[in-house]
Amino acid sequence: MKFNNVRLLVKDYRKCFDFYTQKLGFEPLWDVEERYGAFKVADGIEGLAIFLSDYMAPVVGNADEVQPVGGREKSMISFEVENVDKTHGELRGKGVSFINEPTDMPGWGMRVVHLRDPEENLIELYTPLQTK
């Protein structure tokens, strides 16, 4: 197997596409007919994509179901950044809301901050803690 991407299934494609490109600053690789977008998140790989959930639901047999909301997360997207505090300030300046403030997590070996995309997907930004 070869990893291709993590694909988020979304209801409001344009709002999510704009969030990942305009707010988080990801380079778009694909923006197809308001239903599929992909972003460069690392050298040489696509890594993250969004797809309109109404196109995926019939394929997997759950077109009559609604997307779950209001529960505990089952997934999270994590991105390493050079400096969590600086990135936090830059994104806040672009209007991004955060769940918490940058926090050292010594047991994890990183400094972290968390936010949600427009469809409530949990995102973690982190910087490894310097070891002495």
C-alpha positions in Angstrom: 0.0 0.0 0.0 1.0 3.6 -0.6 -0.4 6.5 1.4 -2.2 9.1 -0.7 -4.2 11.4 1.6 -6.6 11.8 4.5 -9.9 12.9 3.0 -12.4 14.8 5.0 -16.0 14.4 3.9 -17.7 17.8 4.1 -21.1 19.4 3.6 -20.0 22.9 2.7 -17.1 22.4 0.2 -16.3 26.0 -0.6 -16.2 27.1 3.1 -13.8 24.3 3.9 -11.7 24.9 0.8 -11.4 28.5 1.6 -10.5 27.8 5.2 -7.6 25.4 4.3 -6.3 27.8 1.6 -7.0 31.3 2.9 -6.8 30.7 6.7 -4.2 27.9 7.0 -2.4 28.8 3.9 -2.2 25.4 2.2 -1.3 25.3 -1.4 -4.2 23.9 -3.4 -3.4 21.1 -5.8 -7.0 20.3 -6.9 -10.2 22.3 -6.8 -12.7 20.3 -8.9 -16.2 21.4 -9.5 -17.1 22.4 -5.9 -16.7 18.8 -4.7 -13.1 17.7 -4.5 -10.1 19.6 -3.3 -6.6 18.5 -2.4 -3.8 20.4 -0.6 0.0 20.1 -0.5 0.9 19.6 3.1 4.3 18.1 2.8 7.0 17.9 0.2 6.1 15.5 -2.6 2.7 14.4 -1.2 -0.9 15.6 -1.4 -1.6 14.6 2.2 -5.0 16.2 2.8 -8.2 16.4 0.7 -11.8 17.4 1.1 -14.7 15.8 -0.8 -18.3 16.7 -0.8 -20.0 14.1 1.5 -23.1 13.9 -0.7 -21.0 12.3 -3.5 -19.4 9.7 -1.2 -22.6 8.7 0.7 -24.3 6.8 -2.1 -21.1 4.9 -2.9 -20.8 3.5 0.6 -24.6 2.9 1.0 -25.5 5.5 3.5 -27.1 8.3 1.5 -30.1 8.4 3.8 -28.0 9.0 6.9 -26.8 12.3 8.3 -23.3 13.2 9.3 -22.7 12.8 13.0 -22.4 15.9 15.1 -22.1 16.7 18.8 -20.0 13.8 19.9 -16.5 13.1 21.0 -13.9 13.2 18.2 -12.9 10.0 16.5 -10.1 11.6 14.5 -7.8 14.6 14.5 -5.4 16.1 11.9 -2.0 17.0 13.3 0.4 19.4 11.7 4.0 20.2 12.9 4.8 23.9 12.7 8.0 25.7 13.2 6.7 27.7 16.2 3.2 27.1 17.7 3.0 30.4 19.4 3.9 32.4 16.2 1.5 30.3 14.1 -1.2 30.7 16.7 -0.8 34.5 16.5 -0.8 34.6 12.7 -3.9 32.5 12.4 -5.7 34.4 15.1 -4.9 37.5 13.1 -6.7 35.9 10.1 -9.8 35.3 12.3 -9.2 31.6 13.2 -10.7 30.6 16.5 -8.9 28.2 18.8 -10.2 25.7 21.4 -7.3 26.4 23.7 -4.0 28.3 24.0 -0.6 27.0 23.2 0.4 24.6 25.9 3.5 22.5 26.7 2.7 18.8 26.9 6.0 17.4 28.3 4.6 13.8 28.4 3.9 14.2 24.6 7.2 16.0 23.9 5.5 18.8 22.2 3.8 22.3 22.6 0.3 22.1 21.1 -2.7 24.2 20.3 -6.1 23.0 18.9 -8.7 24.4 16.5 -11.6 23.2 14.4 -12.2 23.7 10.7 -15.6 25.0 9.5 -17.1 21.5 9.8 -15.8 20.9 13.4 -12.9 18.6 12.4 -10.3 18.7 15.1 -6.9 20.1 14.1 -3.7 20.1 16.2 -0.7 22.3 15.6 2.4 21.3 17.4 6.1 22.1 17.8 8.4 19.5 19.4 9.7 20.6 22.8 13.4 21.2 22.9 15.2 18.5 24.9 18.1 19.4 27.1 
